[in-house]
Amino acid sequence: MGPNEIVTELPMFPLGSVLFPHAVLPLHVFEPRYRALTERCLASDREFGVVLIERGHEVGGGDARFDMGTVARIVQAAQTDDGRWLLVNVGMQRLRVLEWLDDDPYPLARVERLAPGECVGATPELVDDVTALLRRVLAMHAELGDPVAPIDVVLDADPVQASFEAAALAPIGSLDAQHLLEIDDAAARLTRLHSMLEEEREVLELRLSGD
């Protein structure tokens, strides 16, 4: 464990998608154990962990989970008359699960809160290249009628934050997103994302040409 990394115990919310730091995650919480998790979070620091499910399904448990995830913080919460919760959450920082604890009443783990990571070689030009390619890919998806994020992409000046923002907006699968989350260096994350987007652009060009 590095000097800027902290071990803590967190309630955990396994999901079928990846949450990146700085990204927004809306949740509709209806299962009783995750209602209990929400109430615990709202009564304390509003934080919980999000990890991708490797196999299985989050409802009812019995899933296999990746160990790298993200600390989420509840920024808006509203409860319906029947007890469900509508939450808006924001990714704060990456985490690594050190030990899964009891799942009763909800998943709990000892986690290592990770420092932001390196950004060796993450130049403004690399960020600009990823931004331009991401805009192009999103525009092509929109032209095809696919549901995607808005194409007017603007990334933060900080390359670490920009790398997470771009990854969150990219139209990629959950396993590719998990791979990007697990990369420690922002330049390496941006470079890998650029390769993924180039591959996606080639596929989209074929779709648009009708081949």
C-alpha positions in Angstrom: 0.0 0.0 0.0 1.3 3.4 -1.0 1.7 6.4 1.4 -1.5 8.1 0.0 -3.7 5.0 0.1 -6.1 4.4 3.0 -7.7 1.1 4.1 -11.3 1.4 5.3 -14.5 -0.7 5.5 -17.2 0.2 3.0 -20.7 -1.0 2.1 -20.5 -2.3 -1.4 -22.9 -2.1 -4.4 -22.0 -4.6 -7.1 -23.4 -3.6 -10.5 -23.4 -4.6 -14.1 -21.6 -1.5 -15.2 -18.4 0.3 -14.3 -18.3 3.6 -12.4 -15.3 5.9 -13.1 -14.1 8.7 -10.8 -15.8 12.0 -11.6 -18.7 10.2 -13.4 -22.3 10.4 -12.4 -24.2 7.3 -11.5 -28.0 7.4 -11.0 -29.5 4.5 -9.1 -33.0 3.3 -8.5 -32.7 1.3 -5.3 -35.6 -1.1 -4.6 -34.1 -4.3 -3.1 -34.4 -4.3 0.7 -30.7 -4.9 1.4 -29.7 -2.0 -0.8 -32.3 0.2 0.8 -30.6 -0.6 4.1 -27.2 0.2 2.5 -28.6 3.6 1.4 -30.0 4.4 4.8 -26.6 3.6 6.4 -24.8 5.8 3.9 -27.2 8.7 4.4 -26.7 8.5 8.2 -22.9 8.6 7.9 -20.5 9.9 5.1 -22.8 9.1 2.2 -20.1 6.8 0.6 -20.2 3.3 -0.7 -18.1 1.2 -3.1 -19.1 0.2 -6.6 -17.6 -2.9 -8.3 -18.4 -4.6 -11.6 -20.0 -8.0 -11.4 -17.8 -10.6 -13.1 -20.4 -13.4 -13.2 -24.0 -13.7 -11.9 -26.4 -10.8 -11.1 -26.6 -8.2 -8.4 -30.2 -8.9 -7.3 -30.2 -11.6 -4.6 -26.5 -12.0 -4.4 -24.5 -15.1 -5.5 -22.4 -13.1 -7.9 -18.6 -13.0 -8.5 -17.1 -9.5 -8.4 -14.1 -7.7 -9.7 -11.8 -6.3 -6.9 -11.1 -3.0 -8.5 -13.9 -0.4 -8.3 -14.7 3.1 -7.3 -15.8 4.9 -4.2 -19.2 6.6 -4.8 -20.8 9.5 -2.9 -24.5 10.1 -2.7 -25.1 13.8 -3.8 -28.9 13.6 -4.1 -31.4 11.2 -2.5 -35.2 11.0 -2.6 -37.4 8.3 -1.2 -40.7 7.2 -2.8 -43.9 6.5 -0.8 -43.2 2.7 -1.0 -39.7 3.0 0.4 -37.6 2.9 -2.8 -34.7 5.3 -3.2 -33.8 7.4 -6.2 -30.1 8.4 -5.9 -27.6 10.5 -7.8 -24.1 9.5 -7.0 -20.6 10.7 -8.1 -17.5 8.6 -8.4 -14.8 9.9 -6.1 -11.7 7.7 -6.3 -10.7 4.2 -7.3 -10.7 1.4 -4.7 -9.2 -2.1 -4.4 -11.1 -4.7 -2.4 -8.7 -6.4 0.1 -11.3 -8.7 1.7 -15.0 -9.3 1.2 -16.9 -9.4 4.5 -20.4 -10.6 5.4 -23.1 -10.0 2.8 -25.8 -9.7 5.5 -27.6 -7.3 5.4 -25.7 -6.0 2.4 -22.2 -6.5 0.9 -19.4 -5.2 2.9 -15.6 -5.1 2.2 -12.3 -3.9 3.5 -11.0 -1.7 0.7 -7.9 0.3 -0.1 -8.7 3.8 -1.3 -6.3 4.4 -4.1 -4.3 7.6 -4.9 -5.2 9.2 -8.3 -2.3 7.5 -10.1 0.5 8.6 -12.3 0.2 10.7 -15.5 3.6 10.1 -17.1 3.6 11.3 -20.7 0.0 12.5 -20.6 0.4 15.5 -22.9 -2.3 18.0 -23.8 -2.0 16.7 -27.4 -2.9 13.2 -26.3 -5.9 14.5 -24.4 -6.9 16.6 -27.5 -6.5 13.5 -29.8 -8.7 11.4 -27.5 -11.3 14.2 -27.3 -11.5 14.6 -31.1 -11.8 10.9 -31.7 -14.4 10.5 -29.0 -16.5 13.3 -30.5 -16.2 11.6 -33.9 -17.2 8.2 -32.6 -20.2 9.6 -30.7 -21.3 11.6 -33.7 -21.2 8.4 -35.9 -23.3 6.5 -33.3 -25.7 9.4 -33.3 -25.9 9.3 -37.1 -26.8 5.6 -36.8 -29.5 6.3 -34.3 -27.7 4.6 -31.4 -28.2 6.0 -27.9 -25.0 7.7 -26.8 -23.7 10.6 -24.7 -23.8 14.1 -26.2 -21.2 14.7 -28.8 -20.0 18.1 -27.4 -17.3 16.5 -25.3 -15.2 18.8 -23.1 -12.6 17.2 -20.8 -10.9 18.6 -17.8 -7.5 20.1 -18.1 -6.1 17.6 -15.6 -5.0 14.6 -17.6 -5.9 12.1 -14.8 -9.5 13.5 -14.5 -9.7 13.8 -18.3 -8.8 10.1 -18.8 -11.6 9.0 -16.4 -14.1 11.5 -18.0 -13.3 10.2 -21.5 -13.6 6.6 -20.4 -17.0 7.2 -18.8 -18.3 8.8 -22.0 -16.9 6.3 -24.4 -19.4 3.8 -26.0 -17.5 0.7 -24.8 -18.5 -2.6 -23.1 -18.2 -3.1 -19.4 -15.2 -5.4 -19.6 -13.3 -2.8 -21.7 -14.3 -0.1 -19.1 -13.1 -2.3 -16.3 -9.7 -2.7 -18.1 -9.4 1.1 -18.3 -10.3 1.5 -14.7 -7.6 -0.9 -13.6 -4.8 1.1 -15.5 -2.8 3.2 -13.0 -1.2 5.6 -15.4 -3.4 8.3 -17.1 -1.3 8.4 -20.2 -1.6 4.6 -20.6 -5.3 4.8 -20.0 -5.8 7.5 -22.6 -3.6 5.6 -25.1 -5.6 2.4 -24.6 -8.8 4.3 -24.9 -7.6 5.9 -28.1 -7.0 2.4 -29.5 -10.4 1.2 -28.5 -12.0 4.2 -30.1 -10.1 3.7 -33.3 -11.4 0.1 -33.5 -14.9 1.4 -32.8 -14.5 4.1 -35.5 -13.6 1.4 -38.1 -16.6 -0.7 -37.2 -18.9 2.4 -37.4 -17.5 3.4 -40.8 -18.5 -0.1 -42.1 -22.0 0.3 -40.7 -22.4 3.7 -42.2 -21.2 2.5 -45.6 -23.7 -0.4 -45.5 -21.1 -3.1 -45.9 
